[in-house]
Amino acid sequence: MFAFFYFVPFCLPAARAGGWDDFSNNPATDLAPFLSLFGEQITKQYLSESITPLDYFIFALAPLGILTAVVSVIRVCGGPSLRAFIGRAQEGGGIAEAELCSSTSQDVCELYHNGGIARVFGRPKILAVVYDPEFVDSEKAKAGIYPLQDYLEGPGAKKWHRKFESEPGQKDNKSNARFFAPNLSLNIGIKKQPTTVFWIVCLGGLILQGGVLLLAAIVTYHLKWKKDEKLPNSYACPLVLIGTLLLGLGIFLCAFLVGQSTDEAVWYRKQTVEKARYRNQTDKSCFFWVQPGGQIVGDQTFGAFCYSDYKAGDQENRLTSYTTSWKSRQPKNSEYGVWAAIAITISGFVLQFTG
């Protein structure tokens, strides 16, 4: 009996597949290393730094970590049953916030570490202050030095105006923005680019995605390319078109829901001040972040760090906006949006892959 099973494989006829057939027949083997290397961590980092709809749209144009995006929206916004389905039933909210959200809270903070910004658990010792020489003589006890939040809501209100990037869940979120640790990654960890750059990236992504879909339609219906002397199945091209659109929509919803789990308030430096006596003067206020060395947060030891946006004679690279982000309360019906995002994303992926 064993001899029969041993010789049967050698009696089977040999079959040779083309190069692309070998690739398509083994997508898990060929693509898994690439996706594990570039998909998961990049997706998490991008989601944790995305706060505007334009960021979500750019992410949807090039969805590299599809499964990571689906798992992320479940971890942040999903109910107990969904989190249990992906094996995260016992995960605390702080873990998902530290990995996927832009906010800081009583559980999550940001500290400088080894040339970058680390998001860890705990409450740090970090001081954020503003020095404005214009107010040195107005209050001699303060010498023009204010806690950052007090300055923006007090004397700095003449030079900075506040705007909510997302609709706040409460009427007054000043207390939320005041008592949490400062957001280092959104303010000094990322080199801010002009909005024009994001629109150019968005336009380039649209052109590339649209070009791929247009090429698929031209090859199928106009050029009528054949494979093995046969035309492709009639359902192939429509499935690719519909699947790609659904996949992009689903990924956008995943990023949108993760982003909407936090509220952001942004203060912008006014280019011209209303009062005439300020119009011909340059805003000389400068920001400082001071991190004492040797502090232990989350079982890690962090060194000393100091950063300021002030550089003598360099006005162009001054901080033009300050962003603070905090965790918001999820509405009761938010889980329906999570189910919709999951269904649309998976359906789009299956249709695109089938086509």
C-alpha positions in Angstrom: 0.0 0.0 0.0 2.8 2.4 0.9 4.6 1.6 -2.3 1.5 2.5 -4.3 1.3 6.0 -2.7 5.0 6.4 -3.3 4.9 5.7 -7.0 1.6 7.5 -7.8 3.2 11.1 -7.8 5.8 10.0 -10.4 3.1 8.7 -12.7 1.2 12.0 -12.9 1.8 14.1 -16.0 4.0 17.2 -15.6 2.5 20.6 -15.9 4.3 23.9 -16.4 2.8 27.2 -15.5 3.9 30.6 -16.7 5.7 33.0 -14.6 2.6 35.1 -13.8 0.6 32.0 -13.2 3.1 30.9 -10.6 2.8 34.3 -8.9 -1.0 34.3 -9.0 -1.2 30.8 -7.7 1.0 31.6 -4.7 0.0 35.1 -3.7 0.3 34.4 0.0 3.9 33.1 -0.3 5.0 35.9 -2.7 3.3 38.8 -1.1 3.2 38.0 2.6 6.8 39.1 3.3 6.3 42.4 1.4 3.0 43.1 3.2 4.4 42.2 6.6 7.5 44.4 6.0 5.8 47.5 4.6 2.1 47.1 5.4 1.4 46.9 9.1 3.7 49.3 10.7 3.4 52.0 8.0 -0.4 51.8 8.2 -0.3 52.2 12.0 2.1 55.1 11.8 0.1 56.9 9.1 -3.2 56.4 11.0 -1.7 57.8 14.2 -0.7 61.0 12.4 -3.8 61.5 10.3 -6.2 64.2 11.5 -7.9 65.7 8.4 -10.2 64.2 5.6 -7.4 64.9 3.1 -5.1 62.6 5.0 -7.8 59.8 5.0 -8.4 60.3 1.2 -4.6 60.0 0.4 -4.5 56.8 2.5 -7.4 55.4 0.5 -5.7 56.0 -2.8 -2.8 53.7 -1.9 -4.2 51.1 0.6 -1.1 49.0 1.4 -2.1 47.6 4.8 -5.7 46.6 4.0 -6.1 44.0 6.8 -4.3 46.3 9.2 -6.8 49.1 8.5 -9.7 46.8 9.1 -8.2 45.5 12.4 -7.3 49.0 13.4 -10.9 50.3 13.1 -12.1 47.3 15.1 -9.6 47.9 17.9 -10.4 51.6 18.2 -14.2 51.8 17.5 -15.4 48.2 17.5 -17.6 46.6 20.2 -16.7 43.7 22.4 -17.9 41.0 19.9 -15.8 42.5 17.1 -12.7 42.8 19.3 -13.1 39.2 20.4 -13.4 38.1 16.8 -9.9 39.4 16.1 -8.5 38.2 19.4 -8.4 41.6 21.2 -11.2 41.1 23.7 -9.0 41.7 26.7 -7.1 44.6 25.2 -7.3 47.9 27.0 -8.2 51.1 25.2 -4.8 52.6 26.0 -3.0 50.1 23.8 -5.0 50.9 20.7 -4.8 54.6 21.5 -1.0 54.5 21.8 -0.6 52.6 18.5 -3.3 54.1 16.3 -4.5 57.5 17.6 -3.0 60.9 17.6 -4.3 61.8 21.0 -2.7 62.0 24.4 -4.6 61.1 27.6 -4.3 60.1 31.2 -2.9 56.8 30.0 -0.9 57.7 26.9 1.9 60.3 26.5 4.6 61.3 24.1 8.3 61.7 25.0 11.5 62.3 23.0 13.7 59.2 22.7 16.7 58.4 20.5 16.0 61.1 18.0 12.3 60.4 17.6 9.0 60.7 19.5 7.8 57.7 21.4 4.2 57.1 22.5 4.2 55.2 25.8 2.0 54.6 28.8 2.2 56.8 31.8 2.3 60.5 32.8 5.5 62.3 31.8 7.4 65.2 33.3 7.5 67.6 30.4 7.2 71.4 30.4 5.7 73.4 27.5 6.1 77.1 27.8 6.0 80.2 25.6 8.3 83.2 25.9 6.9 86.5 24.5 9.2 89.5 25.0 6.2 91.8 24.3 4.7 90.9 27.7 7.9 91.1 29.8 7.0 94.4 31.4 3.2 93.8 31.6 3.5 91.2 34.3 7.0 91.3 35.9 6.3 88.3 38.0 6.0 86.2 34.9 8.8 87.9 32.8 6.9 87.1 29.6 7.0 83.3 30.3 3.7 81.5 30.2 2.5 77.8 30.2 1.7 77.1 26.6 -2.0 76.5 27.1 -2.4 79.7 29.3 -0.6 81.7 26.7 -2.8 80.6 23.8 -6.0 81.2 25.7 -4.7 84.4 27.4 -2.4 87.1 26.1 -1.5 85.0 23.0 -5.1 85.1 21.8 -4.2 88.4 20.0 -1.7 86.6 17.9 -3.2 83.1 17.6 -6.7 82.0 16.6 -8.2 78.7 17.5 -9.9 76.3 15.1 -11.3 72.8 15.6 -10.1 70.3 13.0 -12.9 68.0 14.0 -16.2 68.7 15.6 -15.7 68.5 19.4 -17.9 66.1 21.3 -18.5 68.7 24.0 -19.2 72.4 24.0 -16.0 73.3 25.9 -13.0 71.1 25.6 -10.5 73.5 27.2 -10.1 71.2 30.2 -9.3 68.2 27.9 -6.7 70.1 26.0 -5.2 71.6 29.2 -4.5 68.6 31.5 -3.2 66.0 29.1 0.4 65.7 28.0 1.5 67.8 25.0 1.4 66.3 21.5 5.0 66.3 20.4 4.6 64.2 17.2 2.0 66.6 15.7 4.0 69.7 16.4 7.7 69.0 16.4 7.9 65.3 15.3 6.5 65.9 11.8 8.0 68.5 9.4 4.9 70.3 8.2 4.4 70.8 4.5 2.3 73.3 2.7 -1.3 72.2 2.0 -0.4 72.4 -1.7 1.9 69.4 -1.3 -1.0 67.3 0.0 -3.2 68.3 -2.9 -0.5 67.4 -5.4 -0.1 64.0 -3.8 -3.8 63.5 -3.8 -4.0 64.5 -7.5 -1.1 62.2 -8.4 -2.8 59.3 -6.6 -6.1 59.9 -8.4 -4.3 60.0 -11.8 -2.5 56.7 -11.1 -5.6 54.9 -9.8 -7.7 56.3 -12.6 -5.0 55.3 -15.1 -5.0 51.7 -13.9 -8.8 51.4 -14.2 -8.8 53.1 -17.6 -6.0 50.7 -18.8 -8.0 47.7 -17.6 -11.1 48.9 -19.6 -9.1 49.7 -22.7 -7.2 46.4 -22.7 -10.5 44.5 -22.2 -13.0 46.2 -24.5 -10.9 48.1 -27.1 -7.6 46.2 -27.6 -9.2 42.9 -26.6 -6.0 41.2 -25.4 -6.2 37.5 -25.1 -4.6 35.0 -22.8 -4.0 31.5 -24.1 -5.9 32.5 -27.3 -9.0 33.2 -25.1 -10.6 36.4 -24.2 -10.9 37.1 -20.5 -14.1 36.4 -18.7 -16.8 39.0 -19.2 -17.1 39.6 -15.5 -13.4 40.3 -14.9 -13.1 44.0 -15.8 -16.4 45.1 -14.1 -15.3 43.3 -10.9 -11.9 45.0 -11.0 -13.6 48.4 -11.4 -16.3 47.9 -8.8 -13.9 46.2 -6.4 -11.3 49.0 -6.6 -13.9 51.7 -5.9 -15.4 49.8 -3.0 -12.0 49.0 -1.6 -11.0 52.7 -1.7 -14.3 53.7 -0.1 -13.9 51.1 2.7 -10.3 52.1 3.5 -11.4 55.8 3.6 -14.1 54.9 6.1 -11.7 52.9 8.2 -9.3 55.8 8.4 -12.1 58.3 9.0 -13.5 56.3 11.9 -10.1 56.0 13.5 -9.5 59.7 13.1 -13.0 60.6 14.4 -12.2 58.8 17.7 -10.2 61.9 18.6 -10.8 65.6 18.7 -8.3 68.1 17.6 -7.9 71.8 18.3 -5.4 73.9 16.3 -4.1 77.3 17.0 -2.8 79.2 14.0 -0.4 82.2 14.1 -2.1 85.3 12.8 -0.3 86.8 9.8 -1.7 90.2 10.5 -3.0 91.4 13.8 -6.2 93.4 14.1 -4.9 96.2 16.3 -2.9 98.8 14.4 0.0 98.9 16.9 0.7 95.3 16.1 0.6 95.4 12.3 4.1 96.7 11.8 5.7 94.4 14.4 6.9 90.9 14.1 5.5 88.3 16.4 8.5 87.3 18.5 6.9 84.7 20.7 8.8 81.4 20.8 7.8 78.0 22.1 9.9 75.7 24.3 9.5 72.0 25.2 11.7 70.9 28.1 12.0 67.2 29.1 14.0 66.4 32.2 16.4 63.5 31.9 16.4 60.2 33.9 12.6 59.9 34.2 11.1 56.5 34.0 7.8 56.2 32.2 6.3 52.9 31.2 9.3 50.9 32.4 11.6 52.9 30.1 14.2 55.6 31.0 14.1 58.7 28.9 16.9 61.2 28.5 16.9 65.0 28.7 15.5 66.9 25.7 14.8 70.6 24.9 13.3 72.0 21.7 12.5 75.5 20.6 11.1 76.9 17.4 13.2 80.0 17.8 16.1 80.5 15.5 17.9 83.8 15.2 17.2 85.5 11.9 15.0 82.6 10.7 11.4 83.6 10.6 10.2 81.2 7.9 10.7 78.0 10.0 8.9 79.3 13.1 6.0 77.3 14.4 2.9 78.5 12.5 0.4 76.2 14.2 0.0 74.3 17.4 -2.2 71.1 17.6 -3.5 69.3 20.6 -5.5 66.1 20.3 -7.5 64.2 22.9 -9.7 61.1 22.9 -13.4 61.8 22.3 -16.5 59.9 23.4 -17.8 57.5 20.8 -21.5 57.9 19.8 -23.8 54.9 20.6 -24.4 54.1 17.0 -20.7 54.2 16.0 -20.5 50.4 15.7 -22.8 50.5 12.7 -20.2 52.6 10.8 -17.6 50.0 11.8 -19.6 47.2 10.3 -20.2 49.2 7.1 -16.5 50.0 6.8 -15.6 46.3 7.3 -18.2 45.0 4.8 -17.3 47.5 2.1 -13.6 46.9 2.5 -13.7 43.1 2.4 -16.2 43.1 -0.4 -14.1 45.4 -2.5 -11.0 43.4 -1.8 -12.7 40.1 -2.8 -14.2 41.6 -6.0 -10.9 43.2 -7.0 -9.0 40.0 -6.4 -11.5 37.9 -8.2 -11.5 40.2 -11.2 
